[in-house]
Amino acid sequence: MPGATEDFPWGETVAKVNKKVFVFLGVDDGSCPMGLTVKLRDEAAHAHALTTPGAEPAGYGLGKAGWVQIPLEVKGAPGAELIRDWVEESCRTVATRELVAELDAR
């Protein structure tokens, strides 16, 4: 994603744009199942993400703002293309207009 950086707050791997998290990727110490958490404002995408087995609104009140926690090591987990779409949508929610325009130009 244009302008994206990797960071490690709270011991978790995240991707940020404009210093704002757009995807939580979890921890890599094996203590938690592999998954990701994205912010999906589009109602259809949000509802679709929640149909993934084991998916749920994110904790710490983030679910109220559209964040969805999606496990990736379950039968019926979304494929790479759908995950890419959700990560891109999540990025768009925090990116500047200039970065969104750069995404659109791809």
C-alpha positions in Angstrom: 0.0 0.0 0.0 1.3 3.5 -0.8 2.8 5.1 2.3 2.4 2.0 4.4 4.8 1.2 7.2 5.2 -1.8 9.5 5.2 -1.2 13.3 5.1 -3.4 16.4 3.0 -1.7 19.1 1.8 -3.8 22.0 4.1 -6.7 20.7 1.8 -7.1 17.7 2.7 -6.6 14.0 0.6 -3.9 12.4 0.6 -1.9 9.1 0.1 1.8 9.3 -0.5 4.7 6.9 -0.4 8.3 8.2 0.7 6.8 11.6 -2.7 5.1 11.8 -3.2 1.3 12.0 -5.1 -0.2 9.1 -4.4 -3.8 9.7 -3.5 -5.8 12.8 -1.5 -8.9 11.8 -1.1 -10.5 15.3 2.0 -11.8 17.1 4.6 -14.1 15.6 5.4 -16.0 18.7 2.8 -18.7 18.1 0.8 -17.8 21.2 -2.3 -16.9 19.1 -3.8 -18.4 15.9 -2.9 -16.7 12.7 -5.4 -14.0 11.7 -5.8 -10.4 10.9 -8.1 -7.5 12.0 -9.3 -4.9 9.5 -11.6 -2.0 9.5 -14.4 -2.5 7.0 -16.8 0.5 6.6 -18.6 -0.9 3.6 -21.6 -2.7 5.0 -21.5 -5.6 2.5 -17.8 -6.2 3.0 -18.2 -6.0 6.8 -21.1 -8.5 6.8 -19.2 -10.8 4.4 -16.2 -10.8 6.6 -18.3 -11.8 9.6 -19.5 -14.9 7.7 -15.9 -16.3 7.9 -15.9 -19.1 10.5 -14.7 -17.7 13.8 -14.8 -14.1 12.7 -16.0 -11.6 15.2 -16.1 -7.9 15.9 -12.7 -6.8 17.3 -12.3 -6.4 21.0 -11.5 -3.3 23.0 -14.5 -1.5 21.5 -13.0 -1.5 18.0 -15.8 -3.7 16.7 -18.2 -0.8 17.1 -16.1 1.2 14.7 -16.2 -1.5 12.0 -13.1 -3.6 12.9 -13.4 -7.3 12.2 -11.1 -10.0 13.6 -10.7 -12.7 11.0 -9.0 -16.1 11.7 -7.0 -17.5 8.9 -6.3 -21.1 10.1 -9.8 -22.3 10.0 -11.7 -24.3 7.4 -13.5 -21.8 5.2 -11.0 -19.0 5.7 -11.0 -16.4 3.0 -8.6 -16.7 0.1 -5.7 -14.4 -0.6 -7.5 -12.2 -3.1 -10.4 -11.5 -0.7 -8.0 -10.8 2.1 -6.1 -8.3 -0.1 -9.4 -6.5 -0.9 -10.3 -6.2 2.7 -6.8 -4.9 3.7 -7.0 -2.4 0.8 -10.4 -1.2 2.0 -9.1 -0.9 5.5 -6.1 1.1 4.3 -8.5 3.5 2.4 -10.3 4.2 5.6 -7.3 5.9 7.2 -5.3 7.0 4.1 -5.2 10.6 2.9 -7.0 11.5 -0.4 -3.6 11.6 -2.1 -2.8 8.1 -1.1 -6.3 6.8 -2.0 -5.8 8.5 -5.5 -2.5 6.6 -5.8 -4.2 3.4 -5.0 -6.9 4.1 -7.5 -4.2 4.8 -10.2 -2.8 1.2 -9.8 
